[in-house]
Structure formats: structure tokens, C-alpha cells
Amino acid sequence: MKAKNGLQFPALLKDYAGLCRLQMPRPVHDRVEYANVAEVTDAMALWQEDFTADQRDYFDLLCGLLEDYDRAHLRWPKVGVRARLRHLLDESGMSAADLSRLLGGSRNLGAMILRGDRNLTVAHIRKLADHFRVSPELFI
């Protein structure tokens, strides 16, 4: 099966049955199927605030299918909590001082956490997960 191309959200159907005709939701077995499903989710992703209830359900289902495939087939490198935190900070343009302000500790707290001199507390993990909109498990 060949990957589709050129999907745009405004052209997508609004009802669940119509969306299923576009890309039938089924388990992803190979990279081509993955690319097909990813193309639909990519086309939809930027318009999430404008989704109908059917589009939201369809999008969530397709994302779940992609996540299932990733979990079964991708081997992610082992990355420590500090490296994950550094990556999130870099992507957000935040410094160690910004981390300190976010966590509400001393002005050296962010640098100490990033160096490994201090560990994250449960309260820190909650604040980070809320701020970066990720699962708290990312910091455990």
C-alpha cells in the first residue's frame, strides 16, 4: 500500500463514518501503514481546537494506533531524567534560572538539579509536568 499525499484539514470530513472511509482505523503493521495514518494525523493536528466530537474521537484513535506501533517497534535510547529536562528547557528557550523560578526554589535550584546535585521532588515533578504538558512519568 502506498502512502497518500496532500491531505488538508479543511477538506476532511466532519463525521466519523466519513473519516473512517478516508483512512480505516486499524492496527498499524508496517512503516507504510504508519506513514498513511501519520499523514492523516499530521493534517489534523494543527486544527485540534476546531474539531467536531467525531473528528476528536477519530484523531485520538489514530494517535493511539501510532503510539501502539511505536511502543512495539521503536527502541528509544535510554535517556536520563536530567537529559529529558534539559531537552525540554532547550526546546522552550528556558535557562537554569528560569527552571529555578518555575519550581519556586532558590535561584541556584535549577542549576543544582541540572548538575545532579539535587533531585526533583514530587512537587517539582508536578510543576514540570503541568508546565511542559507531559506525563509526570517523564521525570521519574
Secondary structure by P-SEA (a helix, b strand, c coil): cccccccccccccccaaaaaaaccccccccaaaaaaaaaaaaaaccccccccaaaaaaaaaaaaaaaaaaaaccccccccaaaaaaaaaaaacccaaaaaaaaccccaaaaaaaaccccccaaaaaaaaaaacccccccc
